[in-house]
Amino acid sequence: MDYAVVAVPAAPVRRKPRHNKEMVNQLLFGETVKVLKARGDLWVKVRSLHDGYEGWMTHTLLEEIDEKMASQQSAFITADVMSIISIGDKKLHVPAGSSLPFFENGIGKLGKLDYYFNGNAYNRNTQQPGDALVREFTTAWLNAPYLWGGRTPLGVDCSGFTQVIFKLSGIDLPRDAWQQAQEGKVVKKLSEAQTGDLAFFDDKEEIVHVGILLDNQQIIHASGKVRIDTIEKKGLINTDTGKRIYRLKAIRRYW
């Protein structure tokens, strides 16, 4: 197996090839990987083709495809918080932002398998990112629990949240917050920030947190859960406690 596609709703990716090791990422239904090497009869090390992120997963979560199929990134993705995809007599409840490979008129292909989907889908190639889309996509995730490595409304970390929201908007971001902070255009002042800009926060040296600005006073982010808090030029204020919980490091714009 050289290339594969995720054939389950959300596949855990681990730092090392054991089930009890740290989950560093999740790959969503329809996302593709290059298989780098195998360990035993179960584990494979993969590199996700949409962001280059590497880790270990079990091959049972994957469907083998050829390089040509793997290189064709899907234009269509699921739009609702949760949707149903059918493969034969099996029904999968897939999260927002799942890819729909080779999808047309309700039918798509997952390697050699046909799948069926009649829910709401977005064509990433025709999306125009803007205020309305950002608010529509992000507020549907409110109160989703924080999960290290997570990328779904059932559990998500701060950079997983921003990555999937931007995927829905037609923009591919790297996986981790520090990587995301290296892309986009610099916004010099908070007063100049716009809806959809990303705000990054540090702990004296390293970028440790990221959130999506709803305007230059409010931010939606995953911290304990997906929530809306106040932002000021010195940092992020928890609206429940009134305390500053992160120090503002940078603001970036991606469209």
NUZANU-302409 format. One record per residue: residue in one letter; x, y, z of N, C-alpha, C, O in turn. Coordinates in pm, whole numbers, plus 50000, padded with zeros to 5 digits. Example, Ala and Ser with C-alpha at 12.3 -4.5 7.8 and 13.67 -1.06 7.14 Angstrom:
<pts>
A513194943150780512304955050780513204967050780514244966850846 S512854977550708513674989450714512905000350787513415011450804 
</pts>
This chain:
<pts>
M500854988050000500005000050000500895012550000501625015050096 D500825020249892501615032549883500785045049911501285054649969 Y499505044849870498595056049894497265050349944496895039049912 A496565058450022495305053750079494395065450110494825077050112 V493135062350135492135072450169491445067950297491215056050317 V491095077450383490435074350509489015069550482488245076250413 A488675057850537487395051450508486495050750631485525043250632 V486815058450735485995059250857485715074050885486365082650826 P484765077150974484435091250998485615099851041485795110950991 A486425094851134487595102251182488615092251232488315084251321 A489805092651177490835082751209491905088851299492495099051262 P492175083051415493235088251502494615085851442494895075151387 V495465095851452496855094951409497715096851534497575106651607 R498615087251559499355087151684500835089951663501385087951554 R501475094751770502895098051762503755085551742504775086051673 K503335074551803504045061951789503035050851761501845052551789 P503495039451705502565028951660502025019951771502275007951773 R501295026151863500575018651966499315026152002499285038451999 H498255018652037496975025052067497025033952191496235043252204 N497955031252281498015039152404498975050952394499285057252495 K499455053952275500335065352256499525077852219498365076952179 E500175089352232499525102352212498875103552074499495100451972 M497625107952072496965111251945497365125451907497035134951978 V498075127051796498565140151755497685146451648497815158351618 N496785138551591495965143651480494815134251456494795123051506 Q493835139051379492795130551323492705133551174492875144951132 L492445123351096492155125150954490695121850931490175112050983 L490035130150852488615128950830488305120250709489165118150622 F487085115350704486635107250591487015113850459486795125750439 G487595105850369487905110650235489245117450221489665120350109 E489955120250332491275126450322492305115750285492175104150326 T493305119550210494245109850153495615110750217496015121150271 V496345099450210497665098650271498625091150180498215083050096 K499895094050198500965085850143501485076950255501785081750364 V501585064050229502085054750329503605054450321504165051350216 L504265057750432505715058950435506405045850471507435042350413 K505835038650569506395025750607505395018450696504435024350745 A505645005550714504754997150796505504992250919506734991050919 R504744989351024505304983451146504394971651185503254973551227 G504904959751171504104947951200502974946151100503074950650985 D501904939451144500774936551055499674946951063498694946050989 L499814956751151498704965951176499004980551148498164987651093 W500194985251186500474999551186501195004151061502054997151007 V500825016251014501515022650903501805037150941500985043751006 K502965041950900503265056150916502825063250789503155058950679 V502075074250806501495081150690501835095850691502155101650796 R501775101850574501865116350558500595120950490500315116850377 S499815129550556498585134450496498925143450378499825151850386 L498195141650268498545148750146498045163150144498505171050062 H497115166750233496625180550232497475189950316497445202050295 D498245184550411499055193550495500435188150529501215194850597 G500765176050483502095170550507502345165250647503475161650679 Y501315164650731501485160350869501695145250875501035137750803 E502605140850961502945126750968502565120651103502485127551205 G502315107751101502015100451223501665086051190501695081851075 W501325078551294501035064351280499545061651295498875067751378 M499025052451213497635048351223497515033651180498445028051122 T496375027651210496175013751170495645013551027494805021650990 H496135003950948495725003350807494254999450792493685000850684 T493634994450900492224990550895491305002550877490125000750844 L491805014450897491005026750883491115032550742490515042850712 L491885025850657492215031150525491735022050414491555010050433 E491525027850297491225020550175492325023750074492615035550050 E492925013550017494035015749924493575022449796492515018949742 I494355032049747494095038749620495425040149547496485037949605 D495345043949419496595046049346497025060649356496275069049405 E498225063549310498785076949323497945087349249497795098549296 K497405083549134496605092949056495355097149133495035109049138 M494665087449193493465090649273493845099049395493125108249432 A494985095749457495395102749578495715117449549495495126049634 S496225120249431496665133749399495515143049362495705155149355 Q494345137549338493195145749299492385149549424491515142149469 Q492705161149478492035165749599490555168749569490225175049469 S489705164149658488265165749638487845180349648488275187549738 A486995184649556486445198249561485305199149660485025209849715 F484625187849685483415187949768483715182849908484445173149926 I483125189650008483255185450148481905186750217481055194650175 T481705178850322480445179350395480355192250475481345197150529 A479145197750481478955211050540478345210750680478675219250763 D477475201250707476795200850836477705195550946478695188850918 V477365198751071478175194151184478375179051178479475174151200 M477315171751150477405157351126476525153851006475445159450989 S476985144550924476245140150806476315124950797477135118750864 I475455119050714475445104650696475925101150556475435106650457 I476885092050549477365086450424477105071550426477315064950528 S476645066050315476365051750306477375045050215477675049850106 I477905033650262478765024950181478145011050188478265004250290 G477485006850081476734994350086475624995550188474825004950183 D475564986050282474524986750385475034993350514474354993150616 K476234999050509476805005750625476535020750620476635026950514 K476205026550734476015040950744477105046750834477345041750944 L477765057250786478805064050862478315078050898477795085150813 H478495081951024478175095551067479475103551061480315102451151 V479625111550958480905118350934480815132950979479755139050970 P481935138551026481935152351078482085162750968482425159650854 A481815175151005481975186550914483385186950857484365184550928 G483475190150728484775191250664485295178250606486415177950555 S484515167450614484945154950552484985156750401484145163650343 S485965150750337486125151950192485235141850121484955131050174 L484785145450002483915136949920484625134249787484365141149689 P485515124249783486295121749661485415117149544484495109149560 F485715122549427485065118649302483545118549317482865109149277 F483025129449375481605130549409480835137649298481245148249252 E479725131649256478865137649155477495131249162477355119049164 N476455139849167475065135149168474795124949279474105114949258 G475345127749397475045119449513475895107049529475745099849627 I476795104249433477615092149438479085095949426479445104849350 G479935089049503481365091249494482125078249503481525067649525 K483435078949486484265066949492485335068549599485975078949613 L485505057849674486505057149779487375044949746487125033949795 G488385047049663489125035649610488215027549519487695032649420 K488025014749553487155006049474485715006149524484844999649466 L485475013549631484145013949692483335025749641483875036649622 D482035023649621481105034649595480485039049727480175030749812 Y480305052149743479575057149859478475066449812478495071449700 Y477505068749900476325076749865476125087549971476215085050091 F475845099649923475695111050014474655120549955474785125149842 N473615123550034472585132849986472395144450083471335150750085 G473415147350164473355158450258473875171350196474005172550074 N474165180950282474675193950235476175193250213476925188850300 A476605197650096478025197650062478405211350007477585218349947 Y479675215050028480225227349972481255223749866482025214249881 N481255231549759482325230749661483395240849702483185252849692 R484525235849747485595244649795486095254249688486575265149718 N485985250049564486525258349454485655270449424486085279649354 T484435270449475483535281649447483215290049570482465299749563 Q483805286249685483555293949807484265307449803485405308449757 Q483595317549852484195330749868484245333750017483235337550077 P485415332050078485515334350222485075348550260485345358050187 G484405349750372483955362950417483285361950552483195351150611 D482795373350602482205374250734481105364050757481095356950858 A480155363250663478985354650681479385339950692478875332650777 L480295335750605480735321750608481445318450738481195308050799 V482315327350782483065324950907482095323151023482245313851102 R481125331851034480175330851145479305318351133479025311851233 E478885315051011478065303150990478825290451030478295281951101 F480045289350983480835277351009481245276051155481135265251213 T481705287151216482285286151350481245284351459481445276251550 T480155291851453479195291351565478505277851576478005274451684 A478475270051468477905256551475478735247451566478245237151613 W479985251251591480885243151674480885247351820481585241251901 L480135257551857480145262251996479885250752094478985242652073 N480665250352199480585240352307481135226652270481045217352349 A481715225152150482435212852119483575211152219484305220752243 P483755199352278484775197652381486195198152325486425194352210 Y487125202752406488525202852366489075188552367488835181052462 L489795184952262490455172052254491785173852184491825178052068 W492875170752252494215171952193494285163252068494025151252073 G494645169351955494735162151828493435161351752493415156651638 G492335165851812491015164351751490735174251639491255185451637 R489875169951545489465178551433487975177151403487555179951291 T487175173051501485745171251478484935178651584485475182351688 P483635180851559482785187451659482575179151785482025184051884 L483005166551783482925158151903484185159051987484265153052094 G485155166551939486415168552011487425175051920487735169751813 V487935186751960488785194451870489805202451950489495207152060 D491005204051896491965213051959491985226351884491295228051783 C492775235951934492655249651881493025250551734492315257051657 S494125244151693494545245051553493775235551463493635238051344 G493255224651521492365215951444491085223251407490555221551297 F490585231351500489385239451476489615249351362488815250151269 T490705256951371490955266751266491215259851132490795264951028 Q491895248551133492195241851007490925237050937490785238950816 V490005230851011488785225750948487875237150903487285236450796 I487765247650984486935259050944487465265150815486695268750726 F488775266450804489355271950682489215262150566489065266450451 K489265249250592489005239450486487605241450429487415241050308 L486635243550517485275246150472485205258850387484355259950299 S486075268250415486095280850341486925280150214487045290050142 G487515268450186488275266750063489755269750076490445271249976 I490255270650201491665274050224492325262950304491825259050409 D493455257750256494205247450326495255253750416496125261150368 L495185250950545496165255550642497005243850691496555232450685 P498225246450738498985236050807498255231450933497255237450973 R498755220850995498035214851109498235222351240497255224851310 D499465226051274499735231551406499705246851407499915253251304 A499425252651524499295267251536500565274351493500495284451423 W501735269351534502995276151500503215276051349503805285351294 Q502755265551282502875264851136501905274651069502265281450973 Q500695275251121499695284451066500145299051080499825307450996 A500895301951187501365315551213502425320051114502735331951106 Q502985310751038504005314150940503415317350803504145321250712 E502105315750788501455318450660500545330650672500365336250781 G499985334650559499105346250559499865359450563501095359750560 K499115370250571499675383750575499585389350717498605387050788 V500595396550757500635402450891499605413650904499515422350818 V498835413251012497965424351051498645430951171498775424751277 K499065443351154499935449651253499235453351383499825452651490 K497955457351373497245461851491495915454651505495265451451406 L495535452051630494245445751656493105454351602492085449151556 S493275467451608492225476451559491985474951409490935478951359 E492965469251338492845467251193492365453251158492215450051040 A492125444851258491735431051235490315430051180489465438751206 Q490065419451105488765417151043488265403151078489035394551123 T486975400951056486395387751075487135377450990487325379450870 G487535366551052488245356050980489745356350995490415346650960 D490305367251046491735367451075492015357651190491165355451276 L493215351951189493635343351299494505351051396495405358451356 A494235349151524495055355151630495865344151697495325333551730 F497155346751718498065336951776498575341951910498775353951930 F498785332552002499155335952138500365327652179500535316252136 D501225333552264502445326552305502575326052455501815332252529 D503585318252500503925317452642505365321752662506175314352718 K505685333552618507005339952623507875336452503508585345052451 E507825323952457508685320252345507905313852230508025318252116 E507115303452258506475295652153505005299152135504325302752231 I504525298152009503095299251981502415287152043502785275752015 V501415289452128500745278452197499245278052173498575268652216 H498685288252105497235288652090496865297151970497605306251931 V495695294051910495195301551797493665301851803493025292551851 G493095312751753491645313951745491265322551626492115328851563 I489965322651595489445329851479488725342451528487815341551610 L489135353851477488505366451517487135367851452486985366051331 L486135371051534484805374351482484715389251450483925393451364 D485525397151519485755411351491487005414951570487735405951612 N487265427851591488485431151666488265431851817489075437451890 Q487155425851862486915425252006486535411152054486615408252173 Q486125402551961485685389151998486445378551919486785380451803 I486675367251985487385356151922486695343051957486235341252070 I486605333951861486075320651886487245310851877488035311251782 H487355302251975488535293651985488215281452069487205281252141 A489085271252060488915259052140489835259752261491055258352249 S489245261852377489985262452503489075256852611488225264052664 G489245244052644488285237252730487105232352649486675220852659 K486585241452568485545238652470485595249952368486285259952390 V484885248552258484815259552163483935270352225482785267752262 R484475282552234483805293252306484165306752245485135307952170 I483375316652277483635330352233484125338252354483475338552459 D485265344752338485835352952445486215366652391486085369552272 T486695375052482487095388752447488585389152417489385382452481 I488945397252317490355399252286490695414052296489915422552254 E491855416952353492385430452358493845429952316494385419152295 K494475441452302495825441652245496855434052328497885429752275 K496585432252458497525424652540497235409752541498105401752578 G496035405852500495755391552499494285388152502493425396352470 L494015375652540492685369952537492115369452678492775364652770 I490895374452694490255375152825489125364852832488225364852749 N489175356152933488085346752956486875354453008486945360753113 T485765353852934484595361952971483925356953098483185364453162 D484175344453137483565339153259484295344053384483675346853486 T485625345053375486435348553493486975362753488487345368353592 G487005368753369487585382053354489095382153355489705392853355 K489735370353354491185369453361491795367453223491215360753137 R492995373253203493715371053078494335357153081495035353553176 I494065349352976494535335452976495605332952870496325323052878 Y495725341752772496765340452670497255354252631496495363952633 R498545355152596499145367752554499185368352402499685359152338 L498655379152344498595380552199499985382252141500765390652185 K500285374052041501585374351975501505379951833502345388051794 A500495375651755500425379851615499015377851562498235370051616 I498715385151454497465383551381497795381751235498645388851180 R497135372251171497395369251029496095368950951495045365351004 R496195372850825495045372950734495335363750615496445363650562 Y494325356050574494545345750472493715347650346493805339650253 W492915358350341492215361450216492015376450206491455381350109 
</pts>
